[in-house]
Amino acid sequence: MEKISILIIEDNADIRESTSEILELADYEVFQASNGKQGVDLAIKHTPDVILCDIMMPELDGYGVLYLLSKREDTALIPFIFITAKADRIEVRKGIEMGADDYLTKPFDDIELLSAIESRLKKKERQKRLYSSNLTQMSNLFQASNGLDELKKAFDERKIKSFKKKQIIYYEGDTANAVYLIISGAVKTTKMTEEGKELMTGVHSPEDYFGITSVFTGKEYKETAEVLEDATVCSVPGEVIDQLLYKYPDIAGKFIKILAHHVIDHEEHLLQLAYFSVRKRMAEVLLRLHTKHPHTESFEISRENLASMAGMAIETVSRILSDFKDEKLIDRGAGKITILDAPRLQKLKN
């Protein structure tokens, strides 16, 4: 059986050798490069299963290595892990935006190293299954579209990335450089008011897009995107979307419909905030979440998120949920809400 191969790109000889020794003891085949340029050459020559790469290196730094390899079809999808002494938000964000899959902060022990690699290998294997099963879902979104093949190709060339609950995909004010499509899980988008209060602008589930408005209307994301439930997400650069929209009017029409639905949803939400009682607003929010989880009666959501969606205080949310439970409209437990009587909630909303 062919061994799994790991490429280490690190200019510090001690770190490079000790990391290589750990990996070889774990039965991995290891290639070593002492600078970025040599690392790119070895990656092209051997196409390793995982790349570990330092950031600060002579000749070509880690960001340059990642950029060059991401442009090649044979190396673009190799899991890429930065090993670095820098772990501040700016460095992490820069690497993630460029397509890095993970970070290991020096000094790291053998358990951290092996866990990170095993995690990436498992996700790489899941990606293969996701591509085959979920490209069908993507195709369904664009049936009868002359641009279907090009759109699928755009998604094929990008990694399907996994995000944990509460992980930030992008912050309000970050450069709007990609449109996102949810494969599994859920993502919420929020805006921060001048008073520092968080207002939820949307909850997105599988087959939903987010980030579209920001990419189309400006240079910055207009909201923060945070993972509500563990999610897998695929993104396509804004410039690629622009080219597809220009070339294929039918795809443009579908995006226009998506944006129109977003506008309608936001207008309805504003009317509800202005005119609905707190009970009606909570009923509407619960029903909206219920439709986002069509295959189950239960869903997990915090009181803070409910308050953000409904535009009310957390204490008010707790009181109304308790009332709804007493009225046998819902059940609550272990952070989950179960809808017991959707028709009655609908009547209450109306």
Secondary structure as GFF3:
##gff-version 3
##sequence-region A 1 350
A	DSSP	beta_strand	5	9	.	.	.	ID=ss1
A	DSSP	alpha_helix	13	25	.	.	.	ID=ss2
A	DSSP	beta_strand	29	33	.	.	.	ID=ss3
A	DSSP	alpha_helix	36	46	.	.	.	ID=ss4
A	DSSP	beta_strand	50	54	.	.	.	ID=ss5
A	DSSP	alpha_helix	62	70	.	.	.	ID=ss6
A	DSSP	beta_strand	80	84	.	.	.	ID=ss7
A	DSSP	alpha_helix	89	98	.	.	.	ID=ss8
A	DSSP	beta_strand	102	105	.	.	.	ID=ss9
A	DSSP	alpha_helix	110	141	.	.	.	ID=ss10
A	DSSP	alpha_helix	148	156	.	.	.	ID=ss11
A	DSSP	beta_strand	160	163	.	.	.	ID=ss12
A	DSSP	beta_strand	168	170	.	.	.	ID=ss13
A	DSSP	beta_strand	178	192	.	.	.	ID=ss14
A	DSSP	beta_strand	198	204	.	.	.	ID=ss15
A	DSSP	beta_strand	209	210	.	.	.	ID=ss16
A	DSSP	alpha_helix	212	217	.	.	.	ID=ss17
A	DSSP	beta_strand	224	237	.	.	.	ID=ss18
A	DSSP	alpha_helix	238	247	.	.	.	ID=ss19
A	DSSP	alpha_helix	249	275	.	.	.	ID=ss20
A	DSSP	alpha_helix	278	292	.	.	.	ID=ss21
A	DSSP	beta_strand	298	300	.	.	.	ID=ss22
A	DSSP	alpha_helix	303	310	.	.	.	ID=ss23
A	DSSP	alpha_helix	314	326	.	.	.	ID=ss24
A	DSSP	beta_strand	330	333	.	.	.	ID=ss25
A	DSSP	beta_strand	336	339	.	.	.	ID=ss26
A	DSSP	alpha_helix	342	349	.	.	.	ID=ss27
###
